[in-house]
Amino acid sequence: MNLRLILAGILWLGLASCGAVPAKPNLKHIHILYPAGSPRAIQLAATDLQQDLAVVPGAEVTVSPQPDTAADLTIIIGQRELLAAHPLLNEHSRSVLQHISGARGGVMHQQPGTTPLIMLAGADVQGTQYSVYDFSQQFLGADPLAYWTGSKAAPVPFSSLLTLTTQQIAPPVVPLLVYFENDVDELANFRGNSLQYDWQSFTAMIDSLVRLRYNGIELFDMLGRIEFYQRPEYTARYPDYQLDTAYLQRMVDYIHDKGMLLQIDMMMGRQLGSLPEEAANCWSSHKDEWLSTWRYYLQHTPIKHADIFALRPRHQIWDWAYQSSCGEDKAEVFNQVYAALGQLIDQYKPGATKVCTCYHDGMALFNGKFNPPKDFIVAWSDDGWGDFAELPASSKGHAMGTYVHAGFWLNHDVADPYPQRIEEVMRRMYQQHQADRYMMVNGQTFRPFLLNIEAYAEAARLGSAFNGEQFYQQWLSRYFGDAAAPHAQQALQQLHLAHNGHTGYVEILWQIKVLHGFLANQPVQQPGRHHFEVTAAHILPWLEATQPRIQALQLGQQYAIQGQKLLQRNNVFYYDHIQLPLQLYLDLLQYNQLLLQLAQLKIQAPADWFKALGQGLLQQAQQQLTTLYQRRLQGDEDPRWAGWYHPDNRRPNNGFPAEADLAAIAKAMQQASSK
């Protein structure tokens, strides 16, 4: 008999006599451990990690402050001070803890031993969060924007987790990265009550921001901004608007639970309590009313829970320049205002951070005689499009930061992607103006502006080392694969080109509104201002400007189609985030172009514009308006976002074209023909 068969038989008999050796089970027990007494933000990070680990096939994942000796892998997370003496860590791991580089720094480390142990630690809460969420992104494929993109991580074998080698996580170059919650109508109207975030959307936004290293958020719209209850465009649409202060407090609590700082702009046009218009126009005569309103905020509203207090040297109710009704010097007014507010904050919130947001005319004021107290960080404001129209002549001894826009109210519906501009401009602000102590990013309705929102986060993390082109390529490859990414980038670059000259979707809506007035012989009202009669002089600068934008978007569509054919994943997100914005902007511009052609005809041939050629253009405009509405109502392919682009949900600034506008033009043409 063959010797091999004899030996195999002996081995089989031996195994049979002592019971068969079971195959190692597929189930892997992963235990996430955080020390007792850990802050709420660390506990929530542990829960997030548990959910991220669902991509490990067959894994059973538990979370608690207590060790589990049955675990195949323990992941211990926490702050350095709470881990330093932990019995599960050996001397080597404790020494690794000591090398964490400063506040907000972290480390990912695998401790050698018979039972695998991974340590995700930080110098503080935020450093710990960075280590946890970086681990999730690197080793589990977790998308920090998954709720918004719909992307799903691929399965990750258990063994991949054990390839971790020690990684020190450097603190962000910019220590305070604040998200500005502003102009949020679509997101706030998306589900539930009008002008109020639904809980799922709000918490998903906070969760994504934390993963991107935003460590603060300014609540603005959700404090009941004055437009919501006083501007006619809003009161007509939302006559019963009422701020829910209990819900606001719930949002504040979640912000703090996730480890974020709460920032509040102390302007006083709030439904929480507003300064009277008369008092807002004259500080010197109404100082006590200003101070009493701030005291009310700091004592009796959720504003008292803020960690960062900001103020703009502008009108304290409306977002426009302060124009004194009592002959004051504006710089001297705000020298006194900031000193008085600073004293109140020191009284009610000692140790809070203070920010002077030099928005719009505030920059010229600071470059002049305006001198806020030195403990205010000065946030220099961009032009809304990622660049700075004015630069600080001097820091005047202040810590300097920036207020920048991932999205702007003039391109509110469709994003203008510009990571290369972010690199160039922010490097200049860091190197030439030392504006690296603070950054506030306006993200508008969040979802359409994801690319720029993350690009600014990376620019804050890396400082001058941020590479916009590299980020662009990696971001698109992450979602769509290496083959499709270059074409997606070319498509978005054409979308960016279509915004040339600071012209976006909402600016085109304004042009359309003016054109409607011109063609219908009707005055036009700018939001918050007076009516005016439209003349040819308003129209002439636009006549040649729209066609190049149309051509850029049409070329962008060709690139987008090429990329769509090469997609490796996330087909739906590709349509929603790459193809649809191009088409939405193109629809509007094509409608605008037809009106421009009709207006040019009226200007050049006032005696004939209403005849056959004009009637033909009007008919084309009616057809294009139908297409425009159909596209917005159809919206995204992802059914989760059904209704996002419905015209009734959008911010009402500059209005939206309607059949009634074209009917008014038709009436004007009829009247002209009868003369």
C-alpha positions, 0 to 999 in steps of 0.5 A: 500500500502507498505509504502516503495513504497509510499515513493519511489513514493514521492521521484520519483515525487520530483525528476521529478518535479525539474529535474532528478539529473544527474549521476556524469560524468566519465570524470575527469578534471586534471589540471597540473599547473607550475608557470610562469617563470619555467625553460624549464625542468619543463615545459617538466616534466609537459608535460611528466606527462600529457602523463603519466596521459593518463592511468586514464580512461576518464581523461581530462588533461590540462597543463598551468601556470594558475589555472583552477577552473573547475579542479577536481584535480590540480597538481602543480609542481615546484621549492620551490622558485617559489611555496613558495608564490603561492596562491593555497598553504596553510600554511601547504603546504608551511611548507612542502616545507621548509622541502625539504632536500637539493639540488636535494631533492623533495617532493610529498604532497597532500593538504587537501581541498574541491578540491583536490590538489597535490604538486610535488616540489623540491629544484631545477630543478632536485629535481622537476623532481624527484618528478614528475617522482617518482609520475608517476612511483609510482601512474601511473605505468609509466616505465622510460624505456618504449620506450625501453621495450615496456611495457604499464601501466595498467589503474589507477582509479582517486581515486588512485591518491588521496591516496598520502601521503606526501613523502620527496624525498632525494637527490641522494648520488652521486650528479653528475650521467653522462651517457657516450655516447660511442661505439654506432654504433647499435643505431646510425646506426639504423635509418637514417644517419649512425653513427648519432642518429635518433631524436626519439632514441636520445630524448627517451634515454635522456628522460629515463636517466632523469627519472632514475636520470642521470643529465649529459651526455657526448657526445663522439661518436656524436662529430665525434670520430677519428675512424669514419673518419680515422680507415680503418674498418670505412672508408671502410664502411662509406667513406663519414662520415661527422659530422653534427654540426647543428644536434649536436647543436640541441642535445645539446639544447635538453640535456639542455632543459631536465635539464641535464648537458653536459659533454665533454672530451677534447681529440682532435681526433674529426672531429670538429677539430683534433690535428695533430698526430705529435703534439699529441705525444710531448706536450713540443714542440707543447704546443701552438697547444694543447692550440689553439685546445682547444681554438677553441673548446671553442670558435667556436664549440658546445663544448663551451656549455658544463657544465662539462669538462673532460680529460684522462691523455692519448694520446689526439687523440687515446684511448691508453697510451701517449708515448712521441716522445721527451723523456718527463716524462709522469707525468710531461707532464700531470701535465702541461697539466691539469694546462693549460687546467684548466686555459683555462676552467676558462677563457672561462667557469668560474664555470664549473665542471672539471673531471680527468678521470683516465682511464686505465694507468691513475690510475697508473699515479695518484698513482705516480707523476701525480697531477692535480689541486685540483679543478678537480674531480678524476674519478677512472675507473673500469676494464670494468666489474664493478670491479676495478683492481687498487685502489687509494692509496690516494685521494691527497685531490681531490673529488673522483668519479668513471667511470664504465661500464654498458656495455663494448666494449668486450661484446658489443652485449650481456649484462653481468648483474651484479647488485650484483657486482655493490652493492659490488664494489660501496659500497667499493668505497663509504666507503673506498675511498669516491668516491661518488662525481661523477659517469660516466656510460658507457652504450654502445648502451643503449638498451641491457644494461638497467638492469645495467644502472638502477642498477648504477642509483640506486647505485648512488641514495642510496649509500651504502644502494643499495641492488643489489639482491633486485633490481634484483628481483624487476626489473624483477618482474616489467616487468614480474611478480612475478612468472616468475621473479625468473626464468628470474633471474636464466637465466640472472645469467647464462648469467653472468656466461658465461662472466666469465674471462672478456670474452664477445661477442666481445672477442669471435669474436677476438678468431674467427678471430685468429682461421680463420687466424690459420686455413687458414694460413693467418696473422691477423690484430688487429684493429689499429695495425700490422699484426701478424702470428698466432701460436698454442700458441695463440690457446692453452689457449682457447681450454677448455674455451668455452664449460663451457660457452656453458653449462652455456647458455644452462642451462640459456635457460632452466630457461628462458623457465620455466619463459616464461611459467609463464609470466604475461606480456611483453611476447615480451620484455621477449624474446628480453631481456632474451631469445634472448641474451642467444641464440645469445651468444650461437650461436657464442660460438658454432661456435667458439667451432667448430673452436677450435675443428678444430684447435686442430685437426690441432695442434695434427694431422697436417698430417691428420687435413684436412681429413674426420674429419676435413672436417666434422667439417668445414661443421658443422661450415658452417651450424652454421655460417648460423644459426648465421646469420639467428638468428641475421637477425631475431633478436627481436620479437618487430618489432620496433627493426627489423634490430638491430642485422644486422651484417652490423650495428654493431661496426666493432671492431674485425670483424664478421665471413663470408663465405669467412673466411670458404672458405679460410680455405677450400682452406688451407685444399685443399692445405695441402691435395695436398702436 
